Amino acid sequence: MRLATWNVNSLRSRIDRVERLLERHEIDVLALQETKAREDQLPLMGLQSLGYELGYSGLNQWNGVAILSRVGIEDVQVGFDAMPGWGDPVAAEARAIGATCGGVRVWSLYVPNGRKIDDPHYVYKLDWLAKLRAAAHAWLGDDVALVGDWNIAPRDEDVFDMAAYANDTHVTPPERAAFQAFLDDGWVDVVRPHAPGPGVYTYWDYYRQRFERNRGMRIDFILGTPSLAARVTSASIDRDERAGKGASDHAPVIVDLD
């Protein structure tokens, strides 16, 4: 089975790219983040004609997560237990959806950005990760993948220039500790052994030709349970998908399971 994750940065704007990606890589399950639409706004006919079913959570033009599967989709769950909300009044955001596809439990995750270190959104981000970790403890005995945009660069090599992020989120010790806590619990970064750094990224800002100069960050990950990690035969980052007119600012991350 081929599993992929991609922060698409608007599914409506990039539906053609999504369809081509699915066909080009023969992807069985694709998790999407930052879809930026309600389900009734999505152009789904092309995806359905390709044989994909959809699990979706999208409330408005912000956030949004989805799972596309051509190997079946069952037990769809929007949000995990005790997932924090945001806003005033506090409300749930479309940041997590889980489904069982081809015998694998897949969670498409769009971790809060955090904005700035002194912003309440940063506290929300750390709480969100803590609640996800608590919920994920119960999943470690099965074939489960936590995939998506984690908005964390866990190592210095995952950033083109640490000095450029000295006072920014994504690289702070609390964020990195939150990511490491998943690894300490037994979750496995299944892509890094097949695509090691430095200089290997999944995100490049549109600002000042950062992609062309490879000034990026590695913030999109697929973490698997030990049993799932044992099934991984290859993994890659489709850097070419970031190129060209109308590209997302993220690249898809792809793994193959035996």
N, C-alpha and C positions, 0 to 999 in steps of 0.2 A: 504494500500500500504506500502511496506517495502522499505525504501530508505537507502542507505549506501554510505560511502565515504572511500577511501583508497589510500594513497600514496604507490603505488605498487613497486616503485624503480626498474623499468624495466618490462614492460608488457611481452616482449618476454621471459625474464628469468623466469617469474612466471605465465605464462599462465595457467599451470596446477592448481596452487593454486587458481587463479581467478575462474576458472571453478568449482572447488570444493567448494569454498566459496559461489558462486551463488546457487549451488545446496543445500549445507548444510543449509543455512539460508533462502532459497527460496526468494531471493532478487528480487524485481521488477525493481529497478533502482539503478545502481551502478556508482558513479562518481569516476574516477581514476585520479591520479596525478603522475607526474614524470614517464611517460610511456616510454620516451627515444627512440623514433622511429618515422619514417614516417609511414603514414597509409599503404603504399604499402609493408612495412616490417612486418606487424602484422599477426600472425597466427589466423585468424578469423573463420575458419571453425567450430571449436568446439563451439564457442560462438553462431554462427548462428544456429547450430544444436540444441542448447538449447533454441532457440527462441528469441535471443536478437538482437536488432538493435543497430547501433553504430553511435554516433556523435563524431568526432575526430579532434584534432588539434595537429600536431606534425611535426616539421621541420627538426630535426636532432637527434643526440644522447643525447641532453640535454632537460630538461623540458618535455613538452607534457602533454595534458589533454584529457580526454575522458568521455563520458557518455554512458553507456550500459542500454538499456531499453527493457523490454518485455511487456510494456503496451503502446507502441507507442512512437514515437519521432518526434516532429514537430518543425518548426521555429528554426532550429539550427543557432546559432550565434557565430562566432569565435571572441573573444575579445569583450570588452564593449566599449561604446563610450568614446573617448579621452584616452584610455588605453595607458600609456607611453611605450616607447620602450627602448632598451638598446643596447649599443655597439657603435663602431666607424667605419662606420657611424651608427647612431641610427636606429634600426630595431625592428619590433614587435617580441615578443617572444610568444611561445605556452604556455600561462599561464592561459587562461580563455576560457571556452566554455559554452554556455547556450543552453537549449533545453526544450521544454514543453513535459512532460511525464505523462500520466494519469491525465492530468489537472493541474499538478504542474510544475511551472517553476523552473528548477534546474540549478544552476551555479556551475560547477566544477572549483575550483580555486587553483592555486599553487602560493601563494604569494612569491615574491622574498625573499631570505634568508637574505640579508643585509651584509653578510660576517663579516665585522668588523665595529666598530662604526665610525672609521675615513676613511672608504672606500666609494667611490662614490656610490657603490651598496646600502649602507645604505640609502642614500638620495633618490635613485631610489625606494627603498622599501616604504618609507614613502609617496612619491609622488604617487606611484602605489595605495596604500591604500586610499589616499585622492581622487584620481580619481574614484576608485571603489565606495567609499561612495557617491560621487556626483551622479554617474550614478544610484546607488541603491535607491536613494530617490524616484524615480518615480515608483519603484516596490513595495513599502510598502503596497499598497492597495490590492494586489493580493496574491495568494498562491505561495510564492517564497521561495526557500531555497538557501542560500549561503553556500556551503559545500567545504571542502577540507583542505589542509595543509596551515594554516595561518602563520606558522613560528613565532608565538608569544605565549608566556606563560603568559596569562593576570594576573594571581595571583601568589603570592609566593608559595601557596600550589601546583601549577602546575609544580614545579621544585623540583627535589630530594634534591638539596642543593643550595640555593641562592648564597652562597659564591663561589661556583664553576663557577658561571656565572657573577661574580661581574663586570667584564670588557668586557662582551660579548654582542652580540645582543640577540634578542628574549625576553629580560626582561627589556629593557631600558624604562624610563618613556615616551618618545615620541611614542614608539611602543605600549605600553600598552594604552596610551591615544588614539591612532588611533583605536585600537580594541574597547575600551570603547565607542568611538564616535558612532559606529554602534549600540551598545546597547542603548545609549542615544537617538538615532533616532527612536528606536522602535523595532529593531531586537532583537530576543530572542535566547539565548543559550538553545536549547531545550533538550540537552543531560545532562547537569550538574545536574538538579534536580533528574534525574534517576540514575546518576552515580557520586555522590559527592566525593570530595577528603577529606583529603589529600591522597597522595600515589596512585592516579589514573592517569595513564599516557597513552599517545597514541604513544609515540616515545621513543626508547631506542637505543643509539648509539651501534654499533658493538664493540666498544672499551672496553676492560677489563671487559667482562662479565656484562655489565651494565644491560642487561635484567634479567639475573639470579639473580642479586642483587636488582632489581627494582629501579635502578638509572636512572629514565627517565624524560620526560617532557610531558606536555599536550599541544599540539600545533595543533591538528586536531579537527575541530569544524563543527557543523551544526547549522547555524543561520537561523531562520525562521521568516517570517513576523508574526504579531499577529494572523492573521487568520489561518496560517499554524500551529503555535505553539499550538493553541487551538485544533488541530486535533491529536496531538501527544499522543499516549497511552502508549508507552514504549520506552526506549532507552538503548543502551549498547555499550560497547567497547569489541571487540573480542580479548582479550589479548592472547588467545591460538594461534591465527594466527601468532603471533610474534615468537613463539617457533619453534624449529626444524631446520633442515638443509635447507638452501636456503630460509630462511624467509626474508621478507622485514624488514627494521628497524622501520616501522610504523605498527600499528594495525588498522583494520577496525573499523569505528564508524557506528552504525546502529540505525535507528529510525523506529517506526511503526506509521502510520497515519490511523485514522479511515476512 
